[in-house]
Amino acid sequence: MLLVKDSMTREIVTLPPDETVGTALALCRERRIRHLPVLMEGRLVGIVSDRDLRSATPAFGDQERAAALQEILVEDVMASDVVSSLPDDPIEQAANTMREHRIGSLPVVESGELVGIITSSDVMNALVYLVGANEPGSRMEIAVPDRPGSLAGAAGVFGMCGINIVSAAMGPTREPKEEGAVRERVVVFRVDTIDTTEVVGYLEEAGYSVLWPPRP
Amino acid sequence: MAAQALSGRAAIVHDLALENYGFGGDHPFNPLRVRLALELCEALGMLEDYPFVSSGPATDEDLTTVHILSYVRMVQKAGRGAGDLSDLLDYGLGTPDNPIFPDMHEACARVVGGVLAACRLVMAGETDHAMCISGGLHHAMRSRASGFCVYNDAGVAISRLKEEHPGIRIAYVDTDAHHGDGVQWMFYSDPDVLSVSMRESGRYLFPGSGGVDEKGRNGGVGYSVNVPLEPFTDDESWISCFEAVVPEALRAFGPDLILSQNGCDGHALDPLTHLSATTRLYEHVPHRIHDLAHHLCGGRWVATGGGGYDIWRVAPRAWSALWAIVSHQELPERVSEDWLSKWSGKSPVELPPLMRDDPEDYPQGPHVAKLAERNLRAVDEVVEKVLSRI
């Protein structure tokens, strides 16, 4: 779960380096994509984004645009120093690579062969699935002490109430609200219930502090 | 009555069987709220000319216009005390939200039958407006119970009307505090069904869906209108958002019938949500829907209930106000003494003596201006990205 291969697109639209920028732009438009890996004899030699393509050509209305679209080739504008990812990389690693390089996609390469592409939209989709935001549920934020068993304890309260947990995400530690208390972590639970009133009461009784929802 | 002759006739669909839809114990969805509301209407003299119209249960054929048969069979099984709990859970049954109760299929099918009957009365021209306060179970999914809702009454009624009146265009307007997800998804690609859901943002609140970007699929793009409001939104901001979106959406759509879900759980006193509305909102919304129905579709309007979990102080007054508007009657100022004396001993909270909330009892929260501004931003986005596609 949460590997690049789980979220990448496998049907990849590619181009040879000697294709024109005009054709490449048309391809982006038709297929509604923004990133095109460039292949030469099956080997990944570059990647080009719709932004690279557009910034290399004169703007709409410019008389030289039509000619430029036919004359400039993909190899003139592509990035040939390609940052890629492996299918078994964790998706957070791919996301971090994109963030550090400020790029929107990574070709996925295995044994020298291009097997897919992962984009920032794929990472977004993975996030939505990860937090269960596509399933009905209530979102609860709970601060738990940064101590062994805290997460299990909070989760157990939901189990006791018969409420199914759709997702749980725990954040980094933070200073506690009360002076002298142990550091805490905030956990975001998505739970399959419309009525959180009872479980909020039990969580507070058990000593967890419920940041959301507020008590009525 | 003069008012009746001027602006249409009304019917109320109800019978005791509809009050069997409830989950027992201290579950928040308590059918007592329906009883309290209707007894208040009666005590206020608002039912004198309007005997209850009774209705039968929805048939399996009705239900399977939107639900899958294996789900219906599972609900039937559950209501007979049969069925394996693990299987039931796959259908959202047997959870704290949707516990199993005896004969639950029959009770749920009655609610659907009530709303279907109300819709048919209106479409047959036997009445202009109809109300079935037990309806409004908008979270029920195709194959899953969700958020206190087992069968989706609006979904079934809309599907049946589409069969019975080919080409009909139905506007579903949902002002419950929770997103009308079940109904929205059932007609997500259908440009003949406009679904408008204006309520608390799903950022935290169940079911979580209903962002502005959920605007329909394929041919239905533009026909799912979502206006998420910030927690703690008050009447003022809510009403201005409603006015900015709903009339324009309905005019652009041109419905043949308006079906409204009138949940009243956005009230400040509601224990399950975080909005700050008062009875003012719950008069404003039906008033405007009533006007729009007369302007756009010959008055054809069916109103249902929905959420509303302050069953003592809010639901009875909000739904009496709804009935007053549906039936063109003046809403009395005071809660009936008879009703108060019958129920005040049983209520765990003090019952309000007036039908309308006093604004002084609901002071503005600290961030009113900020919330209103954020809500208006959502409205701008809806107008620009969604209404333009209708």
Interface residues (C-beta under 8 A of the other chain):
Chain A: A133 N134 E135 P136 G137 S138 R139 M140 C161 G162 I163 N164 R190 D192 T193 I194 D195 T196 T197 E198 W212 P213 P214 P216
Chain B: P28 L89 T95 P96 D97 H139 M141 S146 G147 F148 H178 D181 R203 Y204 L205 F206 P207 G208 S209 D270 P271 L272 H274
